[in-house]
C-alpha cells in the first residue's frame, strides 16, 4: 500500500481531523472550486436548498395558510422526528450501508417505555432508559451481524423490520394504544420558549458557530495547514444571523386562534440543533468521524491502513439505533400515544430525507445538515399537500418521485466524478 493511500484513509493525528475544502485560498478560489465540484456532479445540499425555495414559493401561492406563524411552528414540530431519523441514518449511509429497521427499532423501544411506565408502573426515567437500552442493543445486534458475520445490512435490517413489527404487536397488543403521560416529555414537542429565550438561542448559535470556526482555524494554523478565507466565516455568520433572526421574529408573534397568546420558538428546536451540532462535531472533527468517511470511500484501503473497520461499523449502527429511538420519542411526545405501528412507515421517509439532502447511497459523501435539509423538504411536501387537502396517496407519490429523482442525481453525480455505481 502506498503512503498516499495510507494518508487518505488514516489521517495524521495532528492534521487528519482538520476540515478542508481540498482547495484553500481566497474567497474567489473557494467559489471557483465549489463551482467546479458542482459541474463535476458533487452538488451536495444544493438540490435540497433549491427544493425548499421552490416548495415554499409554490405552497405560498397555493395556500394562504402556508406562510403563517402557526404553520411555521407546526412544520418545525412535525419535521423534528424525521430530521432526527435522517441524521441517524447518515452514520450508516456514509459507510455504504443501510438500516431499514431504524424506525421500528425506535417504535419498539417507545412501546417498551410506555408499557413499562403506564401498565407496570415503572417510573418514567428508568422506563425510558430501558427503552433506549433496547434500541442501543438492537444497533449492537445489527452491527454484529453486519461487521462480524458479514451479512449485508439490507438483509439484516429488513429481517428486523419485519420481526420487530411482530414484537411491537406482542408488547402493545393488536389494536392496542397507550397514552404517554409524562408531561416533561410532552412539553418537548408541545411547548414554546419565552420570546427572550428565542433571541438568546440565536445568540448562542452565533457564538458557538464563531468559536468553532476560529478554533478550527487555530488548529489548522498550528498544524501548518492552509486556512480558508476569513470572509467565509463572516458570510456564514451573516447568513445565520439573517435567517435565524427572521425565523425568531416571526415565531415571536402571536399565532393563537383564541384569547391565550401562543408565542416563542418551539422547545424542540434547540434540542434538535444541539444534537445536530454534536453529531456534526463527531463526524467532522474526530477520528471516529473521519474513519467513517474513509471506510465509505474505500473500505479495503481503510482496513489496510490500520482502521478497525468492524469496530467502526459496529459503533455506527449503535449510534444510528440510539438516534432512531430519540426520533420516535419526539414523535410519541408530539402525538401523546404509541401503538403497534409506531415507526413502521417513517424509515423510508428517513432514507428519502438523507438522499434528498445530498447524502450518497454509495457511502463516503454527505453531512448531517444535508439530511436535516432533506427532512425539511419531505416535511414541507407533507405539510403543504395537507394544507391543500389532497389525499395521502398524492403525498406518497410525490415523496417517492422526489426520492427517485434524488437517487438518480446521486448516481449520475458519482459517475461524473469518476466513481462507480453498484451493479
N, C-alpha and C positions, 0 to 999 in steps of 0.2 A: 504493500500500500504506500503510495507516495505521501510525502509530507504535506502536500497541498490538500489532499483529501482528508488527511488527519486534522488539519486546521479547520476545515469547513465543518466536519462532523463533531469534533470535540474542541471547542474554542479554548483559547488560552485563558487561565483563571483570572488574569487581570483585565484583559480587554475582551474576552469572549462573551461576556454578558452585556456588553455595551450595544446600544442600538445605533444603527447607521443605515442610511438610505442606499449605501453602495456607491453613491457619487456625492461626496461632500463638496462644499464650496458656497458661493454666494446664492442669493435668492433666485437669480436668473438661472444659475446652474441647476438648482433644485427643481425649478419649474420645467426646465428643458428635459431633465432626467425623468420627471414624472410623466411628461407628455410622451416621451419615448417608450416608457413602460406601458402606457395606455395603448399606444399604437401597436405595441407588441402583444397586446391581449391581456395584460395584467391590469385590469380595471379596478380591482379591489371593491370598495364600497360605492363606487361611482354610480352603478345602476340602481342601487338601493336608494341613494340620495335623490337621484332623478325620479325614481318611482314615488318617493314621499312627496316631492314637489308637485308632480303631475296629479297624484291622487288627491292631494289637498286642494288643488285648484279645481279639479273635476267635481269632487263632492261638495265643495263650497257653492258651486253653481247649481248642482242638482238638488241640494237640500239646504233650507235656510237654518237648520239646526246644527249643521256640522261645525261651523266656526263659532261656537258659543263656548263660554267659560265652563258651563256644566258638562258639555260633551268632551271638552279637552281633559277635564278631570276624570271623567268616566273612561276615556281612552287610555289614560295612564294607568288607571287601576286595572282595566281589562287586559292590558298588554303585559303587566308585571310578571305573571306566571309564565307566559310564552317567552318573554325576554330571558327569564332565568333558565328555562329549559333549553333555549337556543344556546346560551352561554355554556351550559353543562355539556351539550353535545360537541361544542368546539374542541374540548380536550381530547375526544376520541376521533373526531373527524380529522384533526391535524395529523393524527397517526395513520390516516388512511383506513381507519376502522369505522364502525357504526354501532349504535346501541338502540335497537328498536324497542327495548324493554324499559327505557328510561321513564316513560310516562306511567306505566303500570307499576313499576317499582315504587315510584312516589305515591301512587294510589293505594297500594297495599300497605305501605308504611303509614299513611294517614288513616287508613281503615283500622290498622292495629292501634294507633294512638287514640283515636276517638272511641273505639270499643273499650279499650282498657280504662279510659277516663270516664266514659258515660255508663257503661254496663258493669265493669268490675269495680270501679270506684278508686282506681289508682290516681293519685294527684297528677295534675296535668304536666308538670315539669318532668317527673320520671317517666310518665307515659310517652311524652314527646321524645325524650332521649331514647327510649326503647324503639320508637318508630324510626328515628334516624339511624340507630344501630342496625336495624333490619335492612334499611336501604344501603348503608355502607357495606354490610355483609354481602348483600346481593352484588354490589360492584366488585367486591373481592372475589366472589364466586365466578363472575363473568371473566375477570382478569385471569383467574387460574386456568379456566378452560381455553381462553384465547392465547395467553402468553406461555403457559406451561404445557398444556396438552396439544395446542396447535390447531384447535377447531376454529374455522372462520367466525368472526364476530357476528356476521349476519345470521348464521345458523344458530349460534348460542343464544343470541338475544331474541331471535324470532321464537325459539322454543320457550324462553322465559316470558315473552309477550303473551303467548297462548296459555302457558301454565299459570301465570300469576293472575290471569282473569278468573281462573277456577279458584285460586287461593282467596281472591277477594270475595267471591261468592260464598266460600266457606266461612270467612271471617264475618262478613256483613249479613249473609243470608240472601236468598233470592228475593229480589224486590224490596230488600231492606234499605233503610236510610237512617242515619244517626246525625243528630244535631251536634254541632261543635259549640260548646257552651263556655268557652274561655274568652272572656271579654278582652283581655290583653292582646290575644292573637287576633281577635276580630277587629280590634282598633287599627291594626297594622294596615288593613285594606279598606277600612270604612270610616276613617277619621282623618282630619287635616291638621296641619301645624298652624300655630298662630302666624299672623301676617309677618311679624318681625322675624320669625324663625325662617320663613322662606327667603327673605333677603339675607339673613345670616348664612343660610345654606349656600347661596350664591357666592358670598364672600369666601366661605370655607373652600368651595370648589376651586375658585380662582387662586387662593393661596396654595392649596395642595398641588394644583397644576403647575404653578410657578416654581414652587420649591422642588418638585420632581424634575422639572425641565432643567433648572440650574444645577441640581445635584448630578443629573446625567452629564451635563456639560463639564462639570468639575471632574467627574470620574474619567471622562474621555481625555481631558487635558492632562491629568496625572498619568494616564496610560499612553500618552503620546498619539492619541487617535484624533483625526480631524473632526471638528465640530461643524454642524450645520450653521447657516447664517442665523444670527441672533434675531433678525427680523421675523423669522418663522415663529419664534416663541411669542413675540408681541402680537403677531397676527392671530395665533391660536387663542391667546388670552382675550383679544378683542372680540373674536367670534363667540367665545363662551359668554363674555360679558353682555353682548348684544342679544344673542338668542336666549340666554338664561334670564336676562333682565326682562325681556318681553314676556316670556313664559310666566315668571313670578308675578309680574304686574297683572296679567290677565287672570291668573289663578287667585290673586288677592281681591278681585272684585266679587261682589255678592252674586252667587249663582243659585240662590234658593228660589223656589216657587211659592214659598209660604212666608209667614211673618219672621220666623227664626232665620237669621243670616247664616249662610254657609260660605266661608272664605278660607283661603290658605292653600298651600301646596299639600297634596296628599302625603300622608306619612310614609307610604310605600316608596316614594321617590328617593329619599335619602338612603333607604335600606338597599334598594337596587343599585344606586350609584356607588355605595360603599363596597358592595360585593364586586361590582364591575371594576372598580379601581384595584381591589386586592387581587382579583384574577388576572387583570392586565399586568400588574406588577410581577406576579409569579411567572407569567408566560414571557414577558419581555425582559425581566431583569434578574432572573435566577437561572442556575444551571439546569434545574429541572425543566423549566420552560424552553430553554434553548435545545435541550436534548429532545423534547417533543418535536420541535421543528426539524431537527436533524434526522430523527427517525422517520418522520413523514416524508422528508425529501429523499432519503436513501437509507433504508433500514440496514442493509448489508454494510454499507460504508460506516454507519454509526456503530454497528456491532464490532467491526474490525478495529475501529479506533478506540475501543475500550468502554463504550457506553453500555450500561446494563439495560439492554432493550427490554428484556422480560419484566424487570422491575418497573421501568418507566411505563410500560403498557398497563401493568397491573395497577399502578398508582393512578393512572389516568382514568381507568374505569371506576375506581373507588371515588375519585373526585366527581366524575360525571354523575354517579348514582346519588352521592350526597347532595349535590346541587339540584338534582331531579326531585328529591324529597322536599327540598326547600321550595321548588316551583309549585308542587302540589299543596304545600302548606299555604302558600299565597292564595291558591285557588279555593281551598277549603275555607280560609278566613274570609274571602270575599263572598262566597255563596252561603256559608254558615252551616254546611252539612256535607256529608260524604256518603256515597253509595257504592255499590259493587262495580260500577262502570268508571269510577274515578281514574283519570289518567289514560284511559283506553284510546281516546281519539286525538289527544294533543301531541303525541310523539311525532307524528308525520308533519304536523304543523311546525314543530320544533326543528326538524330536519330542513323543512322548507325555509324557515326563518334564517338558519345559518347559511344555506346555499344562496338564497336571495341576497343576503348581505354581503356575499363575496367569499365565503369560506369554501375552499376547494374540497370536493368529494374525494379527490385523489390524494389528499394529505399534503402537509408541508406549507400551506398557504392560508392565511386568514387570521383574524383577531377577534377578541370578544366584542369589541364595539361594532364590528361588522354584523355579528349575529344579533346584537341589540337593535341595530338599524333594520335588519331584515325582519325581525319580530314586529317592529313598529309598522312596517309595510303590510304584513299579514294582518295585524290587528286593525289597521286603518281600513283595509278592504272589508273585514268583517263588520266593523263599526259603521262604515259608510253604507254598505249594502243593507244593513239592518235599519238604518235611518230611512232608506228608500222603500222599506217594506218588501224587499224582494225575498223569495223563498230561500231556505238554507241550501237547496240544490245548486242555485246560482253561485252562492258563496264558494261551495266546494269546487265547482267548475272553474271559477276564476282563479282560486288559490292553486289548483292543480296546474292550470295553464301557466301561471307565473312561475311555479316550481320547475316545470319542464323548460321554460324559456331560460331560467337562471342556470339550470344544469347544462343546457346547450351552450350558453355563453361560457361556462366554466370549462367544458370540454374543448371548445374551439380555441379559447384563450390559451389553454395548456398546449395544444398542438402548435399554435402560432409562436409560443415562447420556447419551443424546442422540446417540450415534454412528450410523453406518450400516454394515450388513453388506455383504459383497461379493456382488454378484449374478452 
